[in-house]
């Protein structure tokens, strides 16, 4: 197995462990735990599917995985977005109309990428290395949606950093830095490089998202420790 896939495997396993640990703390009445558990679980799926893409087992299977990886990545970003809104407190209640738009977008891309993957991924090359060709306009709209969600999340973190108590100021600053770096690296390695059919750095997105998740994981347990003290 390549170093690239080993790193993806490690990132996936660590995310799965964090997902299980936070899930076990309860998610029914705790939105922070719920969205973090979803975030890390979808990160696990994201890393796993990227491994299968890189392996290039067969033409049609690689084509399918190259399609389904993008609604999974969208679910990663949406879970992070909702986590940012809820942790450590809400600045506002997201209007129902925006929640509906986000949910419908996830539904559309999930259906499109599962049942119409031959349209979204119109060509795959397996040798000498895996190369993937995406449908330009559908992919570009997807890219815009993903980056827009991340930028809005960054703005919300900025606002929370200005208003938060001193106890959470430093951890929130770390999350903000992690999200900015993760957005920049993930956008470059897992979105923009796909326009040039370059998969050489697709492992960087899950790795830098893992850094965000580690910081959020620390915040969850720090908040619980403070509440219990």
C-alpha positions in Angstrom: 0.0 0.0 0.0 1.3 3.5 -0.9 2.2 6.0 1.8 -0.7 8.1 0.5 -3.2 5.4 1.3 -1.5 4.5 4.6 -2.0 8.1 5.7 -5.6 8.0 4.6 -6.2 4.8 6.4 -4.7 6.2 9.7 -6.8 9.3 9.3 -9.9 7.2 8.7 -9.3 5.0 11.7 -8.6 7.9 14.1 -11.8 9.7 12.9 -13.8 6.6 13.4 -12.5 6.2 17.0 -13.4 9.8 17.8 -16.8 9.4 16.3 -17.5 6.3 18.5 -16.2 8.0 21.6 -18.3 11.1 21.2 -21.4 9.1 20.0 -21.1 7.1 23.3 -21.5 10.4 25.2 -25.0 10.8 23.8 -26.2 12.6 20.7 -30.0 12.6 21.1 -30.2 15.8 23.1 -26.7 17.2 22.4 -26.3 18.8 19.0 -22.6 19.4 19.6 -21.9 15.7 20.1 -24.3 14.8 17.3 -22.7 16.9 14.6 -19.1 16.1 15.7 -19.9 12.4 15.6 -21.3 12.8 12.1 -18.4 14.9 11.1 -15.8 12.3 12.1 -17.9 9.4 10.7 -18.1 11.1 7.3 -14.4 11.8 7.5 -13.8 8.1 8.0 -16.0 7.3 4.9 -14.2 10.1 2.9 -10.8 8.7 3.6 -11.9 5.1 2.9 -13.4 5.9 -0.5 -10.3 7.9 -1.5 -8.3 4.8 -0.8 -10.4 2.8 -3.2 -10.1 5.5 -5.8 -6.3 5.5 -5.5 -6.2 1.7 -5.8 -7.9 1.8 -9.2 -9.3 -1.7 -8.8 -11.5 -1.6 -11.9 -12.7 1.0 -14.3 -16.4 1.1 -13.4 -15.7 0.8 -9.6 -13.2 3.6 -9.7 -15.6 5.7 -11.7 -18.4 5.1 -9.1 -16.2 5.8 -6.1 -14.8 9.0 -7.8 -18.4 10.2 -7.9 -19.7 9.1 -4.5 -16.8 10.7 -2.7 -18.1 14.1 -3.4 -21.5 13.9 -1.6 -19.6 12.3 1.3 -17.2 15.3 1.3 -20.2 17.6 1.2 -21.7 15.8 4.3 -18.3 16.4 6.0 -18.5 20.1 5.4 -22.2 20.4 6.3 -21.6 18.5 9.6 -18.7 20.8 10.4 -20.9 23.8 9.5 -23.6 22.8 11.9 -21.0 22.0 14.6 -19.6 25.5 14.2 -23.1 27.0 14.6 -23.7 25.0 17.9 -20.3 25.1 19.6 -19.9 26.3 22.3 -23.2 28.2 22.0 -25.4 29.5 19.2 -25.1 33.1 18.0 -28.3 32.7 16.0 -30.8 30.1 14.9 -30.3 29.1 11.2 -33.6 29.9 9.4 -35.5 26.9 8.2 -35.3 28.0 4.5 -31.5 27.8 4.7 -31.6 24.4 6.4 -33.9 23.2 3.6 -31.6 24.5 0.9 -28.6 22.7 2.5 -30.6 19.4 2.9 -32.0 19.5 -0.7 -28.5 20.2 -2.0 -27.1 17.2 -0.2 -30.0 15.1 -1.4 -29.5 16.2 -5.0 -25.8 15.5 -5.1 -26.3 12.2 -3.4 -28.9 11.0 -5.9 -27.0 12.5 -8.8 -23.6 11.0 -7.9 -25.0 7.5 -7.0 -27.5 7.0 -9.9 -25.9 9.3 -12.6 -22.3 8.8 -11.8 -21.5 8.2 -15.5 -22.6 11.7 -16.2 -20.7 13.3 -13.3 -17.5 11.3 -14.0 -17.4 11.0 -17.7 -13.9 9.3 -18.0 -11.4 7.5 -15.9 -7.9 6.4 -16.7 -6.3 3.7 -14.5 -2.8 3.3 -15.9 0.0 4.3 -15.4 -1.9 6.2 -12.6 -5.5 7.0 -11.8 -6.8 10.1 -13.6 -10.4 11.3 -13.3 -12.4 13.6 -15.6 -15.5 15.3 -14.0 -18.3 17.1 -15.8 -17.3 20.7 -15.6 -20.4 22.6 -14.7 -21.9 20.3 -12.1 -18.5 20.0 -10.5 -18.0 23.8 -10.5 -21.4 24.4 -8.8 -20.5 21.8 -6.2 -17.1 23.5 -5.6 -18.8 26.9 -5.1 -21.3 25.4 -2.6 -18.6 23.7 -0.6 -16.4 26.8 -0.4 -19.3 29.0 0.4 -20.3 26.8 3.4 -16.7 26.8 4.7 -16.4 30.6 4.3 -19.6 31.2 6.2 -18.4 28.8 8.9 -15.2 30.9 9.2 -17.2 34.1 9.6 -19.3 32.5 12.3 -16.1 31.4 14.1 -14.7 35.0 13.9 -17.9 36.4 15.5 -17.8 33.8 18.2 -14.2 34.5 19.0 -15.0 38.2 19.5 -17.9 37.4 21.9 -16.8 34.2 23.7 -15.6 34.0 27.3 -11.9 33.8 28.1 -12.2 30.1 28.9 -12.9 29.2 25.3 -11.1 32.0 23.5 -7.8 30.2 22.9 -9.4 26.8 21.9 -11.8 28.7 19.5 -8.8 30.5 18.0 -7.2 27.2 17.4 -10.3 25.9 15.7 -10.5 29.0 13.5 -6.9 28.6 12.4 -7.4 24.9 11.8 -10.6 25.6 9.7 -8.9 28.3 7.7 -5.9 26.1 6.9 -8.1 23.0 6.3 -10.3 25.0 3.9 -7.3 26.3 2.0 -5.5 23.0 1.7 -8.7 20.9 1.1 -9.9 23.4 -1.6 -6.6 23.2 -3.4 -5.8 19.4 -3.1 -9.4 18.0 -3.3 -11.2 20.5 -5.4 -9.1 22.7 -7.6 -6.5 20.1 -8.6 -9.3 17.9 -9.9 -9.8 20.5 -12.7 -6.3 19.3 -13.8 -7.1 15.6 -13.1 -4.4 15.5 -10.4 -5.0 13.0 -7.5 -1.5 13.1 -6.1 -2.4 15.2 -3.1 -6.0 14.0 -2.4 -4.9 12.6 1.0 -4.2 16.2 2.3 -7.9 17.0 2.7 -8.7 14.3 5.2 -5.4 14.9 7.0 -6.0 18.6 7.5 -9.6 17.9 8.4 -8.3 15.5 11.0 -6.4 18.5 12.6 -9.7 20.4 12.8 -11.4 17.3 14.3 -8.6 16.9 16.9 -9.1 20.5 18.0 -12.9 20.1 18.2 -12.5 16.8 20.1 -10.4 18.6 22.6 -12.9 21.4 22.9 -15.8 19.0 23.6 -14.0 17.3 26.4 -12.7 20.6 27.8 -16.2 22.0 27.9 -17.5 18.9 29.6 -14.6 19.1 32.2 -15.5 22.8 32.9 -19.2 22.0 33.2 -18.4 19.2 35.7 -16.0 21.2 37.8 
